[in-house]
Amino acid sequence: MNIDLNAMSHKDLMQLKADVEAAIKHAQIRDRREALEAAEKAAAKYGFSLDELSMSGKLKKSKTVSEPKYVNPDNLQQTWTGKGRQPKWYVEAIKGGKQPADLEI
C-alpha cells in the first residue's frame, strides 16, 4: 500500500493519523485477547487455570524495616518497634510498674 503523504492536505493527514491510531488500538486489543485465549488453552492442557499459575508467581512486597521505638533497659540489644506482638521483656517491664515512656529510645 503506497500513499502519497505529500499530496494529502493537513486535514486528510490528521484524519489518517486518527484512523491509524484507532486501528492500532483495536489490533492491540485483538492480539491481547488472542494471547490470553492461547495462554488459557496452554494452562488447561496441563490442568491449570491462568489464575492458579499467576498467583504462584507473584512477587511479595518487600517489607519496610521500622526504626525501634522501645529498648530493654537491662539489655540494650533488645529493641521493639512498637508494632506487632509485644516482646516478653516489654510485657514484664510494664507488669513491673514501668511506663511505656520509660522504655522509649
VMD Tcl script that draws the C-alpha trace (Angstrom):
set ca {
  {0.00 0.00 0.00}
  {1.59 3.24 -1.14}
  {0.10 6.53 -0.02}
  {1.49 9.81 -1.26}
  {1.51 11.71 2.03}
  {2.93 14.82 0.40}
  {-0.17 15.16 -1.78}
  {-2.56 14.98 1.20}
  {-3.98 18.03 2.95}
  {-3.39 18.70 6.62}
  {-7.00 17.73 7.40}
  {-6.64 14.44 5.49}
  {-3.34 13.67 7.23}
  {-4.90 14.29 10.66}
  {-7.82 12.00 9.78}
  {-5.39 9.34 8.55}
  {-3.44 9.66 11.80}
  {-6.64 9.22 13.86}
  {-7.66 6.20 11.77}
  {-4.22 4.61 12.17}
  {-4.21 5.18 15.95}
  {-7.69 3.62 16.23}
  {-6.60 0.65 14.11}
  {-3.50 0.17 16.28}
  {-5.62 0.22 19.44}
  {-8.05 -2.36 18.02}
  {-5.15 -4.56 16.88}
  {-3.62 -4.44 20.37}
  {-6.94 -5.44 21.94}
  {-7.36 -8.27 19.43}
  {-3.79 -9.51 19.95}
  {-4.15 -9.38 23.74}
  {-7.41 -11.34 23.57}
  {-5.83 -13.96 21.29}
  {-2.78 -14.25 23.54}
  {-5.00 -14.69 26.60}
  {-7.02 -17.40 24.87}
  {-3.83 -19.21 23.83}
  {-2.43 -18.98 27.36}
  {-5.68 -20.31 28.84}
  {-5.62 -23.26 26.43}
  {-1.98 -24.00 27.27}
  {-2.69 -23.87 31.02}
  {-5.78 -26.06 30.62}
  {-3.68 -28.61 28.73}
  {-1.76 -29.17 31.98}
  {-4.82 -28.96 34.23}
  {-4.38 -25.41 35.49}
  {-6.18 -22.12 35.16}
  {-4.33 -18.90 34.48}
  {-5.32 -17.65 37.93}
  {-3.65 -20.64 39.57}
  {-0.46 -20.12 37.61}
  {-0.28 -16.37 38.02}
  {-0.88 -16.43 41.79}
  {2.13 -18.65 42.45}
  {4.47 -16.36 40.57}
  {3.56 -13.10 42.26}
  {6.39 -11.28 43.89}
  {5.98 -10.38 47.50}
  {6.29 -6.79 48.52}
  {9.47 -6.07 50.31}
  {8.87 -5.24 53.92}
  {9.95 -1.90 55.20}
  {12.02 -2.01 58.34}
  {10.71 0.27 61.07}
  {13.02 2.03 63.45}
  {12.99 0.73 67.05}
  {10.88 2.77 69.43}
  {11.47 0.91 72.70}
  {14.57 -0.62 74.29}
  {15.06 -3.10 77.10}
  {16.95 -1.17 79.82}
  {18.55 -4.43 81.03}
  {19.78 -5.41 77.55}
  {20.24 -2.59 75.06}
  {20.44 -5.11 72.19}
  {16.74 -5.91 72.64}
  {14.53 -3.36 70.91}
  {10.95 -3.19 69.69}
  {9.34 -1.00 67.04}
  {6.03 -0.77 68.86}
  {4.34 -2.78 66.11}
  {3.19 -6.35 66.29}
  {3.43 -8.65 69.26}
  {4.89 -7.17 72.42}
  {8.18 -8.81 73.39}
  {8.41 -10.66 76.68}
  {10.84 -8.12 78.19}
  {8.40 -5.28 77.38}
  {5.42 -7.07 78.93}
  {7.42 -7.91 82.06}
  {8.65 -4.32 82.39}
  {5.10 -2.96 82.14}
  {3.88 -5.52 84.70}
  {6.80 -4.49 86.90}
  {5.47 -0.94 87.05}
  {7.35 0.79 84.25}
  {5.54 3.13 81.89}
  {5.92 2.80 78.10}
  {7.58 6.23 78.10}
  {10.30 4.84 80.40}
  {11.25 2.31 77.72}
  {11.27 4.68 74.76}
  {14.53 5.26 72.97}
}
mol new
graphics top color blue
foreach p $ca { graphics top sphere $p radius 0.5 }
foreach p [lrange $ca 0 end-1] q [lrange $ca 1 end] { graphics top cylinder $p $q radius 0.2 }
display resetview
